Amino acid sequence: MVKLTAELIEQAAQYTNPVRDRELELRGYKIPVLENLGATLDQFDTIDLSDNEIRKLDGFPLLKRLKTLLMNNNRICRIGENLEQSLPDLKELILTSNNIQELGDLDPLASVKSLSLLSLLRNPVTNKKHYRLYVINKIPQIRVLDFQKVKMKERQEAEKMFKGKRGAQLAKDIAKQTKTFTPGAALQTEIKTGPSAADVEAIKNAIANATSLAEVERLKGLLQSGQIPGRELRSGAPNMVEEEEEMQESEAMNEETQGAEGENGDTDDMQEDVHMNGS
């Protein structure tokens, strides 16, 4: 990336274009930020800043002469406030192939009363519902939008759609703006916590008690899936005690049953012996 310096502006190509406007060509330098444009001394009708890496349309000094601004093939996602104060005679703004997302992101252009031609082709915002009518309503003096002439029928539809309280509410509802970071604002980040001391101890014990490579691999799989070896044992301890008690009771009952069956068998044998002796 190249910083936009006064030296770069002085060295850039300057010529009279086919419509007889003085043009400054600053395209293709991968410029990330608009700055130092006061070095142009307000001597140009057109400035071409296409094919750069600019993210925000702002940073202009007062340029009374500038009529056309070419910003296609950048990365613009935000438009600065009060552009009309810096560019009071801006008539044509080409923002083709940028990254403007929401209809509300276009609201700062409403104050640029001189703007008559606007291109937002190949921006995500063009896919929004009511996009064209919303822009026509916000910038009523616009004559050409996305290189298509604004028709009287479209103006009437836009006026009808956004007329009155209901129309104002509709405009408010669809005019969502892209959330951006504001310097000085608190960052809302997800707080991630590590394993507790008990979990760490459980992991150590599980590793120490591993008796085979297969057991080690099982522990590794549990950790990778976010499970803590031994945690289910701690949380399920009461259930395990109950299960053990039930197993013990079951075993005791089995032993008693087997003992009873053995006694019955002995009694039968004794009765059989008595019968045989008596006969």
C-alpha positions as CSV (number, residue, x, y, z in Angstrom):
1,M,0.0,0.0,0.0
2,V,1.1,3.6,-0.7
3,K,0.3,6.5,1.5
4,L,-1.4,9.4,-0.3
5,T,1.2,12.2,0.2
6,A,1.7,15.6,-1.3
7,E,4.6,14.2,-3.3
8,L,2.5,11.5,-4.9
9,I,-0.2,14.1,-5.8
10,E,2.4,16.3,-7.5
11,Q,3.9,13.3,-9.4
12,A,0.5,11.9,-10.5
13,A,-0.8,12.3,-14.1
14,Q,-2.7,15.5,-14.7
15,Y,-4.5,16.2,-18.0
16,T,-7.6,17.6,-19.7
17,N,-10.1,14.7,-20.2
18,P,-12.5,14.2,-23.1
19,V,-15.2,16.4,-21.6
20,R,-12.6,19.2,-21.2
21,D,-12.3,18.9,-17.4
22,R,-9.0,19.0,-15.6
23,E,-8.4,15.6,-14.1
24,L,-6.0,14.2,-11.6
25,E,-5.3,10.4,-11.9
26,L,-4.5,8.6,-8.6
27,R,-5.7,5.2,-9.6
28,G,-4.0,1.8,-8.9
29,Y,-1.7,2.9,-6.1
30,K,-3.4,0.7,-3.4
31,I,-4.0,3.9,-1.3
32,P,-5.8,2.9,2.0
33,V,-6.8,6.3,3.3
34,L,-7.9,9.7,1.8
35,E,-5.6,12.4,3.1
36,N,-3.4,15.3,2.0
37,L,-5.8,16.2,-0.8
38,G,-5.2,19.9,0.0
39,A,-2.0,19.5,-2.0
40,T,-4.2,19.6,-5.2
41,L,-4.8,23.3,-4.5
42,D,-8.4,22.8,-5.7
43,Q,-7.2,22.8,-9.4
44,F,-9.2,19.8,-10.6
45,D,-12.7,19.2,-11.8
46,T,-12.3,15.4,-11.6
47,I,-10.2,13.2,-9.3
48,D,-9.8,9.5,-10.2
49,L,-9.1,7.3,-7.2
50,S,-10.2,4.0,-8.7
51,D,-8.5,0.7,-8.0
52,N,-7.2,1.5,-4.5
53,E,-7.9,0.1,-1.0
54,I,-9.9,3.0,0.4
55,R,-12.5,1.9,3.1
56,K,-14.2,5.2,4.0
57,L,-15.3,8.1,1.9
58,D,-14.1,11.1,3.9
59,G,-11.0,13.1,4.7
60,F,-11.6,15.8,2.0
61,P,-10.5,19.4,2.4
62,L,-12.6,22.1,0.9
63,L,-12.6,21.5,-2.8
64,K,-15.0,24.0,-4.4
65,R,-14.0,23.1,-8.0
66,L,-14.4,19.3,-7.8
67,K,-17.4,18.0,-9.7
68,T,-16.7,14.4,-10.4
69,L,-15.2,11.8,-8.0
70,L,-14.3,8.3,-9.4
71,M,-14.0,5.8,-6.6
72,N,-14.8,2.5,-8.3
73,N,-13.0,-0.8,-7.4
74,N,-12.1,0.2,-3.8
75,R,-13.3,-1.3,-0.5
76,I,-15.6,1.5,0.6
77,C,-18.1,0.5,3.3
78,R,-18.8,3.8,4.9
79,I,-19.5,7.3,3.8
80,G,-18.4,10.2,5.9
81,E,-20.8,12.9,7.3
82,N,-20.9,16.5,6.0
83,L,-19.5,15.7,2.6
84,E,-21.4,18.8,1.3
85,Q,-19.2,21.0,3.3
86,S,-16.0,19.7,1.7
87,L,-17.4,19.1,-1.8
88,P,-20.1,21.7,-2.3
89,D,-20.3,21.3,-6.1
90,L,-20.0,17.5,-6.3
91,K,-22.3,16.3,-9.2
92,E,-21.1,12.8,-10.1
93,L,-20.0,10.1,-7.7
94,I,-19.0,6.7,-9.0
95,L,-18.9,4.0,-6.3
96,T,-19.1,1.0,-8.5
97,S,-17.6,-2.2,-7.1
98,N,-17.3,-1.3,-3.5
99,N,-18.6,-2.9,-0.2
100,I,-21.5,-0.7,0.9
101,Q,-23.9,-3.1,2.7
102,E,-27.0,-1.3,4.1
103,L,-29.4,1.3,2.8
104,G,-28.8,3.4,5.9
105,D,-25.1,3.7,4.9
106,L,-26.2,5.9,2.0
107,D,-27.9,8.5,4.2
108,P,-24.9,10.9,4.4
109,L,-25.3,11.4,0.6
110,A,-28.8,13.0,1.2
111,S,-27.1,16.3,2.3
112,V,-25.1,16.6,-1.0
113,K,-27.7,18.7,-2.8
114,S,-25.6,19.1,-5.9
115,L,-25.4,15.3,-6.6
116,S,-27.1,14.3,-9.8
117,L,-25.4,11.1,-10.9
118,L,-24.6,8.2,-8.6
119,S,-23.4,4.7,-9.3
120,L,-23.5,1.9,-6.7
121,L,-23.4,-1.0,-9.1
122,R,-21.8,-4.2,-7.7
123,N,-22.3,-3.1,-4.1
124,P,-24.2,-5.5,-1.8
125,V,-26.7,-2.7,-1.0
126,T,-28.2,-2.9,-4.5
127,N,-29.7,-6.2,-3.6
128,K,-31.8,-4.7,-0.7
129,K,-35.5,-4.5,-1.1
130,H,-36.7,-1.0,-2.2
131,Y,-33.1,0.0,-2.9
132,R,-33.7,2.2,-5.9
133,L,-36.9,3.8,-4.5
134,Y,-35.1,4.4,-1.2
135,V,-32.2,6.2,-2.9
136,I,-34.5,8.3,-5.1
137,N,-36.4,9.3,-2.0
138,K,-33.3,10.2,0.0
139,I,-31.6,12.1,-3.0
140,P,-34.7,13.6,-4.8
141,Q,-32.5,15.6,-7.2
142,I,-30.8,12.5,-8.5
143,R,-31.1,12.2,-12.3
144,V,-29.1,9.1,-13.1
145,L,-28.8,6.1,-10.7
146,D,-26.6,3.2,-11.7
147,F,-26.3,4.7,-15.2
148,Q,-30.1,4.5,-15.6
149,K,-32.1,7.6,-15.9
150,V,-34.6,8.1,-13.0
151,K,-38.1,8.1,-14.5
152,M,-41.0,10.2,-13.3
153,K,-42.9,7.0,-12.4
154,E,-40.1,6.0,-10.0
155,R,-40.2,9.4,-8.4
156,Q,-43.9,9.1,-7.9
157,E,-43.6,5.5,-6.5
158,A,-40.8,6.7,-4.1
159,E,-42.9,9.6,-2.9
160,K,-45.9,7.4,-2.3
161,M,-44.0,4.7,-0.5
162,F,-42.2,7.0,1.9
163,K,-45.0,9.6,2.4
164,G,-46.5,10.4,5.8
165,K,-45.8,8.8,9.2
166,R,-46.1,5.3,7.8
167,G,-43.6,6.0,5.1
168,A,-41.2,7.6,7.5
169,Q,-41.4,4.6,9.7
170,L,-40.8,2.3,6.8
171,A,-37.8,4.3,5.8
172,K,-36.5,4.1,9.4
173,D,-37.1,0.3,9.5
174,I,-35.2,-0.5,6.4
175,A,-32.4,2.1,6.9
176,K,-30.2,-0.2,9.0
177,Q,-26.6,0.9,9.1
178,T,-23.5,-1.3,9.2
179,K,-22.1,-1.7,12.7
180,T,-18.6,-0.2,12.8
181,F,-16.0,0.3,15.5
182,T,-16.0,3.7,17.2
183,P,-12.7,4.7,18.7
184,G,-13.0,5.0,22.5
185,A,-16.0,2.7,22.7
186,A,-15.8,-0.3,24.9
187,L,-15.3,-3.5,23.0
188,Q,-17.8,-6.3,23.5
189,T,-15.9,-9.5,23.3
190,E,-16.8,-12.9,24.3
191,I,-15.2,-13.9,27.6
192,K,-13.6,-17.3,27.4
193,T,-12.8,-19.1,30.6
194,G,-10.4,-22.0,30.9
195,P,-10.8,-25.2,33.0
196,S,-11.3,-24.8,36.7
197,A,-8.8,-26.0,39.3
198,A,-10.9,-29.1,39.9
199,D,-11.0,-29.8,36.1
200,V,-7.2,-29.5,35.9
201,E,-6.9,-31.9,38.8
202,A,-9.3,-34.4,37.1
203,I,-7.3,-34.3,33.9
204,K,-4.0,-35.0,35.7
205,N,-5.6,-37.9,37.6
206,A,-7.1,-39.3,34.5
207,I,-3.7,-39.2,32.7
208,A,-1.8,-40.6,35.7
209,N,-4.3,-43.5,35.9
210,A,-4.2,-44.4,32.2
211,T,-2.9,-48.0,31.8
212,S,-2.8,-48.3,28.0
213,L,-2.3,-46.4,24.8
214,A,-6.0,-46.9,24.0
215,E,-6.9,-45.2,27.3
216,V,-4.6,-42.3,26.5
217,E,-6.2,-41.9,23.0
218,R,-9.7,-41.9,24.6
219,L,-8.7,-39.1,27.0
220,K,-7.3,-37.1,24.1
221,G,-10.6,-37.5,22.2
222,L,-12.5,-36.3,25.3
223,L,-10.3,-33.2,25.7
224,Q,-10.6,-32.3,22.0
225,S,-14.4,-32.5,22.2
226,G,-14.4,-30.1,25.1
227,Q,-15.2,-32.8,27.8
228,I,-13.2,-33.0,31.0
229,P,-12.2,-36.5,32.0
230,G,-13.6,-37.2,35.5
231,R,-16.1,-34.4,35.5
232,E,-19.0,-36.8,34.7
233,L,-17.8,-38.9,37.7
234,R,-18.0,-36.0,40.1
235,S,-21.4,-34.8,38.8
236,G,-22.8,-38.3,38.7
237,A,-21.4,-39.5,42.1
238,P,-24.8,-39.8,43.8
239,N,-26.2,-41.8,41.0
240,M,-23.2,-44.1,41.1
241,V,-23.6,-44.7,44.8
242,E,-27.3,-45.6,44.2
243,E,-26.3,-47.9,41.4
244,E,-23.7,-49.6,43.6
245,E,-26.2,-50.1,46.4
246,E,-28.7,-51.5,44.0
247,M,-26.1,-53.9,42.7
248,Q,-25.2,-55.0,46.2
249,E,-28.8,-55.6,47.1
250,S,-29.3,-57.6,43.9
251,E,-26.3,-59.7,44.6
252,A,-27.5,-60.3,48.2
253,M,-30.9,-61.4,47.0
254,N,-29.3,-63.7,44.5
255,E,-27.2,-65.3,47.2
256,E,-30.3,-65.8,49.5
257,T,-32.2,-67.4,46.6
258,Q,-29.4,-69.7,45.8
259,G,-29.1,-70.6,49.6
260,A,-32.8,-71.3,49.8
261,E,-32.7,-73.5,46.8
262,G,-29.7,-75.4,48.3
263,E,-31.6,-76.0,51.6
264,N,-34.7,-77.2,49.7
265,G,-32.5,-79.6,47.8
266,D,-31.0,-81.0,51.0
267,T,-34.4,-81.5,52.6
268,D,-35.6,-83.4,49.5
269,D,-32.6,-85.7,49.6
270,M,-33.1,-86.3,53.4
271,Q,-36.8,-87.2,52.8
272,E,-35.8,-89.6,50.0
273,D,-33.2,-91.3,52.2
274,V,-35.7,-91.7,55.1
275,H,-38.3,-93.2,52.7
276,M,-35.8,-95.7,51.3
277,N,-34.6,-96.8,54.8
278,G,-38.2,-97.2,56.0
279,S,-39.1,-99.5,53.1
